[in-house]
Structure formats: structure tokens, C-alpha cells
Amino acid sequence: LLVIIPGLLVGAPIGEELDDRTATYLWSRPIARWLVIAGKLAALGPIAVAVMVASWVVTAVSGLGGPPSAGSVVAMAAGTAAASLAVAGIATVVPRHAMALAIAYLLTDLAFGYLPFTVSHLAISYHTRALAGAVGDGGVASPLVGLLAIGGLWSAIAAARIRRLEL
């Protein structure tokens, strides 16, 4: 679900707003352009996190027979937040096909996250699993920094793209 939910709940609405040019009206107001995207992300991101955490809890209770660990719930929330930032960045770069490209990116991320090489450290899925304690040395700082770096990079791409976008 980490591949589909952020693309569906975050990528599609941001991409559609940019593609349908409804953002033009908002950008004519005296606010920074990136605030429109940040506001949309602030509204949609927590919904994606809530859906993912709820699905993880239901899956763990029904499949494992007990509630998931607090660390795995935090890891799922942090991974979904980073994925939502990445999807928002993708939606600003290619608004017309935001959801499809976001799902393709997250599927690729999932594949890279399971590689035994160091390149796996560039994947949201790897850092989410590391934060949950499934891989790595069990530390919390390194996976959190990795998720923040990936999310920050995509946020910077989105802000730069919105600043230069002309409608």
C-alpha cells in the first residue's frame, strides 16, 4: 500500500490542480506559490499517513495475532510522510501523469530498497524498514536522517518547479 496510497491521495490532487490550471487563481493572490502546494500537502499528507498506519495495525492484528510494535508504527508513519513529499515533488514536475509516475517511482524505490548494495540507502522503503528495525543496525537516527533527506530533496524540487512554473 505504501506504493499506491501516497500517489492516490497526494499525487493525483496536486497534479490535477496544476494540470487543470485551477492553481492559477490561487497564485494570483498575494501569497507565495509554494504555500499552495504546502497547504495541499499539509491537508492530504496526514490522511495518507492515517490510512497507512491504520492498514498496518489491521494487518498486524489479523495476520500476526497482536498489535504491531510502536517502532513499526512510527516507521510506517515516517515512511508515508517521506513518500508523500516525494509524490508531491513528482506531481509538480509532471502534473498530467502524477499518480502513475508516483506509483512507478515508489515501485522502483521498493525494488531498490531490497537490493543488497549500498544503493538501497537511497530508497524510502529501506529507511522505513530500517526505522522499524527490520534491517540495519537497529539505530533510529540514520533512517530518520535518510527519510528527511529524501523528503527534503523532493520538497526542494517541488519548490523550485513551482517557482518557475508559468500558467
C-alpha positions as a Markdown table, in Angstrom:
| # | Residue | x | y | z |
|---|---|---|---|---|
| 1 | Leu | 0.0 | 0.0 | 0.0 |
| 2 | Leu | 2.9 | 2.4 | 0.5 |
| 3 | Val | 3.3 | 2.3 | -3.2 |
| 4 | Ile | -0.3 | 3.2 | -4.0 |
| 5 | Ile | -1.8 | 5.4 | -1.2 |
| 6 | Pro | 0.6 | 8.4 | -1.4 |
| 7 | Gly | 0.2 | 8.5 | -5.2 |
| 8 | Leu | -3.6 | 8.3 | -5.0 |
| 9 | Leu | -4.2 | 10.6 | -2.1 |
| 10 | Val | -1.4 | 13.2 | -2.6 |
| 11 | Gly | -0.1 | 13.0 | -6.2 |
| 12 | Ala | -3.5 | 12.9 | -8.0 |
| 13 | Pro | -5.0 | 16.0 | -6.4 |
| 14 | Ile | -1.8 | 18.1 | -6.7 |
| 15 | Gly | -1.2 | 17.0 | -10.3 |
| 16 | Glu | -4.9 | 17.6 | -11.3 |
| 17 | Glu | -4.8 | 21.1 | -9.8 |
| 18 | Leu | -1.7 | 22.0 | -11.7 |
| 19 | Asp | -2.9 | 20.3 | -14.9 |
| 20 | Asp | -6.4 | 21.8 | -14.8 |
| 21 | Arg | -4.8 | 25.2 | -14.1 |
| 22 | Thr | -7.0 | 25.8 | -11.1 |
| 23 | Ala | -3.9 | 26.8 | -9.2 |
| 24 | Thr | -3.7 | 29.9 | -11.4 |
| 25 | Tyr | -6.4 | 31.6 | -9.4 |
| 26 | Leu | -4.7 | 30.9 | -6.1 |
| 27 | Trp | -1.3 | 32.1 | -7.5 |
| 28 | Ser | -2.9 | 35.4 | -8.4 |
| 29 | Arg | -3.3 | 36.1 | -4.6 |
| 30 | Pro | -0.5 | 37.7 | -2.6 |
| 31 | Ile | 0.9 | 34.5 | -1.2 |
| 32 | Ala | 4.0 | 32.5 | -2.2 |
| 33 | Arg | 3.3 | 29.8 | -4.8 |
| 34 | Trp | 4.9 | 27.1 | -2.7 |
| 35 | Leu | 2.4 | 27.8 | 0.1 |
| 36 | Val | -0.4 | 26.5 | -2.1 |
| 37 | Ile | 1.4 | 23.2 | -2.6 |
| 38 | Ala | 2.5 | 23.1 | 1.0 |
| 39 | Gly | -1.1 | 23.6 | 2.2 |
| 40 | Lys | -2.4 | 20.9 | 0.0 |
| 41 | Leu | 0.4 | 18.6 | 1.2 |
| 42 | Ala | -0.4 | 19.6 | 4.9 |
| 43 | Ala | -4.0 | 18.6 | 4.3 |
| 44 | Leu | -3.5 | 15.4 | 2.3 |
| 45 | Gly | -0.3 | 14.0 | 3.9 |
| 46 | Pro | -1.8 | 13.3 | 7.3 |
| 47 | Ile | -4.7 | 11.5 | 5.6 |
| 48 | Ala | -2.2 | 9.2 | 3.8 |
| 49 | Val | -0.3 | 8.6 | 7.0 |
| 50 | Ala | -3.5 | 7.8 | 8.9 |
| 51 | Val | -4.6 | 5.3 | 6.2 |
| 52 | Met | -1.3 | 3.6 | 6.1 |
| 53 | Val | -0.9 | 3.3 | 9.9 |
| 54 | Ala | -4.5 | 2.0 | 10.2 |
| 55 | Ser | -3.9 | -0.5 | 7.5 |
| 56 | Trp | -0.6 | -1.6 | 9.1 |
| 57 | Val | -2.4 | -2.1 | 12.5 |
| 58 | Val | -5.2 | -4.0 | 11.0 |
| 59 | Thr | -2.8 | -6.2 | 9.0 |
| 60 | Ala | -0.6 | -6.9 | 12.1 |
| 61 | Val | -3.6 | -7.7 | 14.3 |
| 62 | Ser | -5.2 | -10.0 | 11.8 |
| 63 | Gly | -2.0 | -11.6 | 10.4 |
| 64 | Leu | 0.3 | -11.6 | 13.3 |
| 65 | Gly | -2.3 | -12.1 | 16.0 |
| 66 | Gly | -1.3 | -9.0 | 18.0 |
| 67 | Pro | -0.7 | -5.3 | 17.7 |
| 68 | Pro | 2.4 | -4.1 | 15.9 |
| 69 | Ser | 5.3 | -2.6 | 17.8 |
| 70 | Ala | 5.4 | 1.1 | 18.4 |
| 71 | Gly | 8.6 | 1.3 | 16.3 |
| 72 | Ser | 7.0 | -0.2 | 13.3 |
| 73 | Val | 4.0 | 2.1 | 13.5 |
| 74 | Val | 6.3 | 5.1 | 13.7 |
| 75 | Ala | 8.4 | 3.8 | 10.8 |
| 76 | Met | 5.2 | 3.4 | 8.7 |
| 77 | Ala | 4.2 | 6.9 | 9.5 |
| 78 | Ala | 7.6 | 8.4 | 8.7 |
| 79 | Gly | 7.9 | 6.4 | 5.5 |
| 80 | Thr | 4.5 | 7.5 | 4.4 |
| 81 | Ala | 5.3 | 11.1 | 5.1 |
| 82 | Ala | 8.6 | 10.9 | 3.1 |
| 83 | Ala | 6.7 | 9.1 | 0.3 |
| 84 | Ser | 4.1 | 11.9 | 0.3 |
| 85 | Leu | 6.8 | 14.5 | -0.1 |
| 86 | Ala | 8.3 | 12.6 | -3.0 |
| 87 | Val | 5.0 | 12.2 | -4.7 |
| 88 | Ala | 4.2 | 15.9 | -4.3 |
| 89 | Gly | 7.6 | 16.7 | -6.0 |
| 90 | Ile | 6.7 | 14.3 | -8.8 |
| 91 | Ala | 3.3 | 15.9 | -9.2 |
| 92 | Thr | 4.8 | 19.3 | -9.6 |
| 93 | Val | 7.3 | 18.1 | -12.2 |
| 94 | Val | 4.8 | 16.0 | -14.3 |
| 95 | Pro | 1.3 | 17.1 | -13.3 |
| 96 | Arg | -0.6 | 15.3 | -16.0 |
| 97 | His | 0.6 | 11.8 | -15.1 |
| 98 | Ala | 1.4 | 12.5 | -11.4 |
| 99 | Met | -0.3 | 9.4 | -10.0 |
| 100 | Ala | 1.0 | 6.9 | -12.5 |
| 101 | Leu | 4.6 | 8.2 | -12.3 |
| 102 | Ala | 4.4 | 8.4 | -8.5 |
| 103 | Ile | 3.4 | 4.8 | -8.3 |
| 104 | Ala | 6.1 | 3.8 | -10.8 |
| 105 | Tyr | 8.7 | 5.8 | -8.7 |
| 106 | Leu | 7.6 | 4.1 | -5.5 |
| 107 | Leu | 7.6 | 0.6 | -7.1 |
| 108 | Thr | 11.2 | 1.3 | -8.2 |
| 109 | Asp | 12.0 | 2.6 | -4.8 |
| 110 | Leu | 10.6 | -0.6 | -3.3 |
| 111 | Ala | 12.8 | -2.7 | -5.6 |
| 112 | Phe | 15.9 | -0.6 | -4.8 |
| 113 | Gly | 15.2 | -0.8 | -1.1 |
| 114 | Tyr | 15.7 | -4.6 | -1.2 |
| 115 | Leu | 19.0 | -4.6 | -3.0 |
| 116 | Pro | 21.9 | -5.9 | -1.0 |
| 117 | Phe | 24.1 | -3.0 | -2.2 |
| 118 | Thr | 24.7 | 0.5 | -0.7 |
| 119 | Val | 22.3 | 1.9 | -3.3 |
| 120 | Ser | 19.5 | 0.6 | -1.2 |
| 121 | His | 20.2 | 3.5 | 1.2 |
| 122 | Leu | 18.7 | 5.9 | -1.4 |
| 123 | Ala | 15.3 | 4.3 | -1.0 |
| 124 | Ile | 12.4 | 5.3 | 1.2 |
| 125 | Ser | 11.4 | 1.7 | 1.6 |
| 126 | Tyr | 14.9 | 0.8 | 3.0 |
| 127 | His | 14.8 | 3.6 | 5.6 |
| 128 | Thr | 11.3 | 2.7 | 6.6 |
| 129 | Arg | 12.3 | -0.9 | 7.2 |
| 130 | Ala | 15.5 | 0.2 | 9.0 |
| 131 | Leu | 13.5 | 2.5 | 11.3 |
| 132 | Ala | 11.2 | -0.4 | 12.1 |
| 133 | Gly | 14.2 | -2.5 | 13.0 |
| 134 | Ala | 13.9 | -5.0 | 10.1 |
| 135 | Val | 17.3 | -4.1 | 8.6 |
| 136 | Gly | 20.4 | -2.3 | 9.6 |
| 137 | Asp | 21.9 | -1.9 | 13.0 |
| 138 | Gly | 18.7 | -1.0 | 14.7 |
| 139 | Gly | 19.5 | 2.7 | 15.2 |
| 140 | Val | 16.9 | 5.4 | 14.8 |
| 141 | Ala | 19.0 | 8.4 | 13.7 |
| 142 | Ser | 20.3 | 7.1 | 10.4 |
| 143 | Pro | 17.0 | 6.0 | 8.9 |
| 144 | Leu | 15.3 | 9.3 | 10.1 |
| 145 | Val | 18.0 | 11.3 | 8.5 |
| 146 | Gly | 17.7 | 9.3 | 5.3 |
| 147 | Leu | 13.9 | 9.8 | 5.2 |
| 148 | Leu | 14.3 | 13.5 | 5.9 |
| 149 | Ala | 17.0 | 13.9 | 3.2 |
| 150 | Ile | 14.9 | 12.1 | 0.6 |
| 151 | Gly | 11.8 | 14.1 | 1.5 |
| 152 | Gly | 13.7 | 17.3 | 1.7 |
| 153 | Leu | 15.2 | 16.7 | -1.8 |
| 154 | Trp | 11.8 | 16.2 | -3.3 |
| 155 | Ser | 10.4 | 19.2 | -1.5 |
| 156 | Ala | 13.2 | 21.4 | -2.9 |
| 157 | Ile | 12.5 | 20.1 | -6.4 |
| 158 | Ala | 8.8 | 20.9 | -5.9 |
| 159 | Ala | 9.5 | 24.4 | -4.6 |
| 160 | Ala | 11.9 | 25.1 | -7.5 |
| 161 | Arg | 9.5 | 23.8 | -10.0 |
| 162 | Ile | 6.5 | 25.8 | -8.6 |
| 163 | Arg | 8.6 | 29.0 | -8.5 |
| 164 | Arg | 9.4 | 28.6 | -12.2 |
| 165 | Leu | 6.1 | 27.3 | -13.4 |
| 166 | Glu | 4.1 | 29.7 | -15.6 |
| 167 | Leu | 0.4 | 29.2 | -16.2 |
